[in-house]
Amino acid sequence: MKTYIVVLIAAFSAAVGESLLSFGMRRYGSLNLAEPSQWLVLVSSVILNRYVFLGVVFLGIFFFLYLAALSWADLSFILPLTAVSYLFAALLAKFFLKEEVSWYRWIGTIVIVIGIAMVAFGGKSRSVVPLPDLLPADPQGITAGLTEADRHSCDFFAQRTPSLDKTAIREEGKQ
């Protein structure tokens, strides 16, 4: 349940952030990035335009919540769930930015929401165990604090990776 809540908050943060970026950048009109001076306008807008700055903050919130969610569940589960931001963005575009959202865009958004529902209710959120570091050797004793299960995982991957010599890894880890 926490994964769904965090992803929902993250997706809403992304939609708010992108809406604020859009609102803030409208004040500059259309930028021509072929002109070097326009790059300065673009970069300075992050500091000087409060809407752009807040948009970046909200996108930062999205990023860190997204990282947390990825630590709990598979990418193939989390990434489609974040697409609910498209629904939030369409609603914010219509009611906050006063954009004209066509029926085609609404239908496309509904198709996305159907896909999100298929992912959300389609099975487990985590299908693999966390991956261990796949370092070929441990000269500094980095793995000294690993549990026996972690050591077993390293051995498991060493067995399946022809370029890694499992015996050499064990021997270097003992030194």
C-alpha positions in Angstrom: 0.0 0.0 0.0 2.9 2.4 0.8 4.2 2.0 -2.7 0.9 3.1 -4.3 0.6 6.1 -2.0 4.2 7.2 -2.6 3.9 6.8 -6.4 0.6 8.7 -6.3 2.2 11.6 -4.4 5.3 11.4 -6.7 3.1 11.5 -9.8 1.1 14.4 -8.5 4.4 16.2 -7.7 5.6 15.6 -11.2 2.4 17.0 -12.7 2.4 20.1 -10.5 6.1 20.6 -11.2 5.6 20.4 -15.0 2.5 22.7 -14.8 4.5 25.3 -12.8 7.3 25.0 -15.4 4.8 25.6 -18.2 3.2 28.5 -16.4 6.6 30.1 -15.6 8.1 29.7 -19.0 5.1 31.3 -20.8 6.3 34.7 -19.5 9.4 34.4 -21.8 7.5 33.5 -25.0 9.1 31.1 -27.4 12.8 30.7 -26.9 15.2 30.2 -29.7 18.0 27.9 -28.4 20.1 28.6 -31.5 20.8 32.0 -29.9 23.4 31.7 -27.1 21.7 34.5 -25.2 18.5 32.5 -24.9 20.4 29.8 -23.0 21.2 32.4 -20.3 17.5 33.3 -20.2 16.7 29.6 -19.8 19.2 29.0 -17.0 18.4 32.2 -15.2 14.7 31.4 -15.2 15.3 28.7 -12.7 16.5 31.2 -10.2 14.7 34.4 -11.2 11.2 33.0 -11.9 9.5 31.7 -8.8 7.1 29.4 -10.8 10.0 27.7 -12.6 11.9 27.4 -9.4 8.9 25.8 -7.6 8.4 23.5 -10.6 12.0 22.3 -10.2 11.4 21.8 -6.5 8.3 19.7 -7.2 10.2 17.7 -9.8 12.9 17.1 -7.2 10.3 15.8 -4.8 9.1 13.5 -7.6 12.6 12.2 -8.2 13.4 11.3 -4.6 10.0 9.6 -4.1 10.6 7.7 -7.3 13.9 6.5 -6.0 12.3 5.3 -2.8 9.6 3.5 -4.8 12.2 1.8 -7.0 13.9 0.4 -3.8 10.6 -1.3 -2.9 9.3 -2.6 -6.3 10.3 -3.4 -9.9 10.9 -0.7 -12.5 8.3 -2.5 -14.7 5.8 -1.9 -12.0 6.7 1.6 -10.8 7.3 3.4 -14.1 3.8 2.6 -15.5 2.2 3.7 -12.2 4.0 7.1 -12.5 2.1 7.6 -15.7 -0.9 8.7 -13.6 0.9 12.0 -13.8 -0.5 12.3 -17.3 -4.0 12.4 -15.9 -3.0 14.9 -13.3 -1.2 17.0 -15.9 -4.3 17.0 -18.2 -6.5 18.1 -15.3 -4.0 20.9 -14.3 -3.6 22.0 -17.9 -7.4 22.3 -18.3 -8.3 23.9 -14.9 -5.0 25.7 -13.8 -3.4 26.6 -17.1 -6.7 27.2 -18.9 -5.5 25.1 -21.9 -7.9 23.7 -24.4 -7.6 19.9 -23.9 -9.1 18.2 -27.0 -11.2 15.0 -26.8 -8.3 13.2 -28.5 -6.1 14.1 -25.6 -8.7 13.0 -23.0 -9.2 9.7 -24.8 -5.4 9.2 -24.9 -5.3 9.9 -21.2 -8.1 7.4 -20.5 -6.2 4.8 -22.4 -3.1 5.5 -20.3 -5.2 5.2 -17.1 -6.5 1.8 -18.3 -2.9 0.7 -18.8 -2.0 1.9 -15.3 -4.9 -0.1 -13.9 -3.7 -3.2 -15.7 -0.2 -2.9 -14.2 -1.5 -2.0 -10.7 -3.8 -4.9 -10.4 -1.8 -7.4 -12.6 0.4 -9.1 -10.0 3.3 -8.7 -7.7 5.2 -5.5 -7.4 8.6 -7.2 -6.8 9.7 -10.1 -8.8 13.5 -10.1 -8.1 15.7 -9.9 -5.1 18.0 -6.8 -4.7 21.1 -7.2 -6.7 24.5 -7.4 -4.9 27.5 -5.5 -6.0 29.1 -7.5 -8.8 32.7 -6.4 -8.1 35.2 -9.0 -9.3 37.4 -8.7 -6.2 37.3 -7.2 -2.8 40.8 -5.9 -2.0 39.6 -3.3 0.6 37.4 -5.8 2.5 34.2 -4.1 1.4 32.3 -7.3 1.7 33.6 -8.0 5.2 30.3 -6.9 6.7 28.1 -9.0 4.3 25.7 -11.6 5.7 26.1 -15.2 4.6 23.1 -14.8 2.3 24.8 -11.8 0.6 28.0 -13.9 0.2 25.9 -16.7 -1.3 24.3 -14.2 -3.8 27.8 -13.0 -4.8 28.8 -16.7 -5.4 25.6 -17.3 -7.3 26.4 -14.5 -9.8 30.1 -15.4 -10.0 29.1 -18.9 -11.0 27.0 -17.6 -13.9 29.5 -15.0 -15.1 32.3 -16.7 -17.0 34.7 -13.7 -16.7 34.6 -13.9 -12.9 36.6 -16.5 -11.1 34.6 -17.5 -8.0 37.7 -19.1 -6.2 39.7 -15.9 -6.8 37.0 -13.8 -5.4 36.7 -15.9 -2.2 40.5 -16.0 -1.7 40.8 -12.2 -2.1 37.9 -11.7 0.3 39.7 -13.7 3.0 42.9 -11.6 2.8 
